[in-house]
Amino acid sequence: MLVFIFFSRELSQADYGTYQNFWVQLFLLGSIATIGIPAFVLTYSPVFVREMLGKLTTGSYFKILFWVLVVASVFAWLRHEDAGLEWYVSAGFFIVYALNAIAEAMLIVFKRFTYLMGVNLFYTFLFIWLHWGVLQDSYSMSDLFMYLLLLGVIRLVVSFGTVKSHLRTVTGIPEEEYTLADIRSLWKHIGIYDVFNRFITWIDKFVVSLIFTSSISAVYFNATYDIPFLPLLLGAVGGAALMQMSTHAKADSDTGAINVANNMARLLSSVVFPLFFFLFIFRAELFELLLKAKYAESVPIFAVTVFIVPLRAYNFTSILQNRHKGRVINTGALLDAVIAFGLMYPLYQMYDLLGIALSFVISSYVQGAYYLYHTAKLLKVGILDIVPFVNWRNKIAIFGVLFVVLHYLSSIQLSSSIVLLLGCIALVISVMVTLLIELKASRKNHGATVSQSVD
């Protein structure tokens, strides 16, 4: 986030766009290269992971490595064509990135959280320090990626050594026996869904990085920059929801699953809804103060992109995952991609870059509706029974009025910096107060049907 802000402010749009194109192409092609292995590994126990690694043949490992090398070659070619970066730096960086993603997933499975926190904090510090050197003209952008590659290699060697030592300590046998065919089937449901999700997250920025100039790419990237903590929040809440659903007895599984999903939706909306109104209403001040006036063109695109945020108030796949409806989940991910691609060009013709962003917003809402329909059908209830509709309606009305009135009154006499500061204070207070109310209601209604009211 710090690099995003400082590089946006200090670098020219062309240089910043070239820099961000590197990461956009790395993240999208990296998700394709790792073929969902990190997400697949995270789903299972250390014993299962050990058994799975033992069942994979040498040929399987070579196939995976060959696939990573093929995608790395594509990445290296793209970076050489766009920025003139040496092919061995780009290819090496890509391979190290992909292998680090797998190693980190395995360390999470082994619950090496202290190690991961320490390594990631140290890596983050050096990452920021190295970027600061570019801003001070101590070395070039090409040198930066060479240093980051060396840092990544050290991280990879240490991580794989730690993984190897922990694999030796894993004892016991899996609760179920899995053949190689079973493992392949499980991967198709979990891994492919993860690839689709990551693909759809980055594909618009990837297309822009290929078709348009670096300056235009910089404008689009800043307008569609993902809010860092939201995926983490959704992932944590989704994991907690799955754990709670698994504890319900079969006789009460449907009612229990609905209660858990509703409760999680109430908690998520306490953060997501005020955040949405803050970002949408205070968008001009955010860009003016954080990224300077040179990114004013990003503001209208951001105004469209931010409509993705309300969707984060619900974990659309938690019940489907709990009921092992992998095909429905994967179909929804495919539907999202097809609609986005289908709308991208005609909407671009109508609204320029804003149309590209709009195509992904529309496809995301269609995907959410698809998941809600199939979840309701699975549980034999109406859609309004699986979402806290009244609770959401009240929050939207309250937060909408609050932030609109605050922005209108404060912007009459006050400077942009003070207006933004007041908006931030209102956001923090709104989130804290609403979360306290919902947590109190959750404890009161524990084990009962979740209330649809705000209080």
Secondary structure, DSSP 8 states (H G I E B T S, - for coil): -HHHHHHHHHS-HHHHHHHHHHHHHHHHHHHHHTTTHHHHHHTS-HHHHHHHHHHS-HHHHHHHHHHHHHHHHHHHHHHHHHH---HHHHHHHHHHHHHHHHHHHHHHHTT-HHHHHHHHHHHHHHHHHHHHHHHTTSS-HHHHHHHHHHHHHHHHHHHHHHHHHHHHH--S--SS---HHHHHHHHHHHHHHHHHHHHHHHHHHHHHHHHS-HHHHHHHHHHT---THHHHHHHHHHHHHHHHHHHS-GGGHHHHHHHHHHHHHHHHHHHHHHHHHHHHHTHHHHHHHHT-GGGTTHHHHHHHHGGGGGGGGS-TTHHHHHTT-HHHHHHHHHHHHHHHHHHHHHHHHHHTHHHHHHHHHHHHHHHHHHHHHHHHHHHTS-GGGSS-HHHHHHHHHHHHHHHHHHHHHHHHHS-HHHHHHHHHHHHHHHHHHHHHHHHHHHHHTTTS----S--
